[in-house]
């Protein structure tokens, strides 16, 4: 979601607002060049495919066509224009992770086609990344780019968010399920999935290749996601007004925003792009580390709460909710990262480019829920009338933070 400052009438209107742009195909040559440049400056730990995509063909086009982006106006709120940037046009994933997942799997496809080696992707996930990567693997097989034996995936997810995974042939087909397992970690600390996946890749990769000629690729690296996010920057360049803009996202470690900033650098050729790269971080109380870091210089800052009428309340810090049901409220299981390594860089970018952040509570989201439903309905995002049926709170969090 973006917030645009009022702009003069001389600024041109966006091209074809609301039309879905198949961004990965539209900018295929640009992304291929950026991918090559990224690989030259990105040291890897363990196996990783070359930083290249497969040559375009009808099958490759069918594979990448799921990577769509659109932008639609939401009107004005207290005089500020709001625009909804939609990266969720793949109905099989229903997540913004589709573009990056297609790019990652596209690199795996290129490696398999060039070398004949088989690859197994391993990734930790809170659910959305797993769903998107698994769908990309399935799509590569469905389009005939690779065989089921050549490309596989194993995902490690915390038990707390396993209910968010979507069914697909990778779960329903016995053979595909065996080749593409889902590992669910029962732990009080969801972030342990990252440690487990990393340890597995470090300890088992060599033996797996020696015994089975199967490459194990741990994809949890910012560079693997940054290139796909440049597609968003290119889309904005061509479809949105050239005006100051703030990007509001619900985040855990802000991988997507760092990728977008990288895309802004690539598309403008400047180390510090202009006003199109301002960022507003929205977090929940369970993992509010990035907002705490930006405003207070430490991850563990929390306001002093008091109790009133059964709620926890505070009015000393405007960047935290005035009231909440619980001081450490876990509003959305997607967000579980604590003390993210990305915070220092994000603080630097916001400090230089502009933006900020806010922490929201479930109580605030519920207060604004009717308004948010009404705001999003015209752009065909239909939230359930009963908020207890919401499966993913990220978008509601982001809009609550903006409003």
Secondary structure, 3 states (H helix, E strand, C coil): CEEECCCCCCCCCCCCCCCCEEHHHHCHHHHHHHHHHHHHCCCCCCCCCCCCCCCCCHHHHHHHCCCEEEEEEEEEECCEEEEEEECCCCCCCCCCCHHHHHHHHHHHHHHHHHHCCEEEEEEEECCHHHHHHHHHHHHHHHCCCCCCCCEEEEEEEEHHHHHHCCCCHHHHCHHHHHHCCEEEECCCCCCHHHHHHHHHHHHHHHHHHHHHCEEEEECCCHHHHHHHHHHHHHHHHHHCCCCCEEEEEECCCCHHHHHHHHHHHHHHCCCCCCCCCEEEEEEEHHHCHHHHHHHHCCCCCCCCCEEECCEEECCCCCCCCCEECCCCCCCCCCCCCCCCCCHHHHHHHHHHHCEEEEEECHHHHHHHHHHHHHHHHCCCCCCCCCHHHCCCCHHHHHHHHHC
